[in-house]
Amino acid sequence: MRRWARVAGRNPDVLDVAYWMRTRGRPVEEVLADIPRMRANGVTVGEFLFAPYAETPVEVPAFLAKLARALEPYAALSTPSGV
């Protein structure tokens, strides 16, 4: 992909590669454990639906707080644009 970005006149350093993280039937900690493998395979943006973890708007703030805490160990793998 990097080569084709260059061929197209684009900067491959700003290329985002997104991956939809599988959440069905998995605790959020297990989902996040995929991050090192994603990063090793060139993924720069991890995306997932959090509806399985917060089924109503009232549950969203608590889930986002839990997600922020669960993401802390992965901060060193982060890129400016995503994972």
C-alpha positions in Angstrom: 0.0 0.0 0.0 2.9 2.4 0.8 4.3 1.9 -2.7 0.9 2.5 -4.3 0.4 5.6 -2.2 3.8 6.9 -3.5 2.8 6.0 -7.1 -0.4 8.0 -6.7 1.6 11.0 -5.4 0.5 10.6 -1.8 2.5 10.6 1.3 2.5 7.0 2.7 3.4 8.3 6.2 -0.1 9.7 6.6 -1.8 6.6 5.2 -4.4 5.3 7.7 -5.2 1.6 7.7 -8.4 1.0 9.6 -9.6 -2.3 11.1 -13.0 -3.1 12.6 -12.3 -4.9 15.9 -14.4 -7.9 16.6 -16.5 -7.3 19.7 -19.3 -9.9 19.6 -19.2 -12.0 22.7 -15.8 -10.6 23.8 -15.1 -8.5 26.9 -13.6 -5.2 26.0 -10.2 -6.1 27.5 -10.0 -9.1 25.1 -10.9 -6.8 22.2 -8.1 -4.4 23.2 -5.6 -7.2 23.5 -5.7 -7.3 19.7 -4.0 -3.9 19.5 -0.4 -5.1 19.5 -1.1 -7.6 16.6 -3.0 -4.9 14.8 -0.1 -2.5 15.1 2.4 -5.1 14.1 0.4 -5.7 10.9 0.2 -2.0 9.9 -3.1 -1.0 11.3 -3.2 2.6 12.4 -6.9 3.0 13.3 -8.9 0.5 15.4 -12.6 0.9 15.3 -15.4 -0.9 17.1 -19.0 -0.5 18.0 -19.5 0.0 21.7 -23.2 -0.8 21.7 -22.5 -4.2 23.2 -20.9 -2.6 26.2 -23.3 0.4 26.6 -26.8 -0.4 25.5 -28.3 2.9 26.6 -27.1 6.5 26.5 -27.0 6.5 30.3 -24.4 3.7 30.2 -22.0 5.5 27.8 -20.1 7.7 30.3 -19.2 4.7 32.5 -18.2 2.6 29.5 -16.0 5.4 28.1 -14.3 5.8 31.5 -13.7 2.0 31.6 -12.4 2.1 28.0 -10.0 4.9 28.8 -8.5 2.9 31.7 -8.3 -0.3 29.7 -6.5 1.6 26.9 -3.7 3.0 29.1 -1.4 0.0 28.6 -1.5 0.5 24.9 -0.7 4.2 24.9 2.9 3.6 23.8 1.7 1.9 20.6 -0.5 4.8 19.7 0.0 6.9 16.5 -1.3 10.5 16.1 -4.1 9.2 13.9 -5.3 6.1 15.8 -4.1 2.9 17.3 
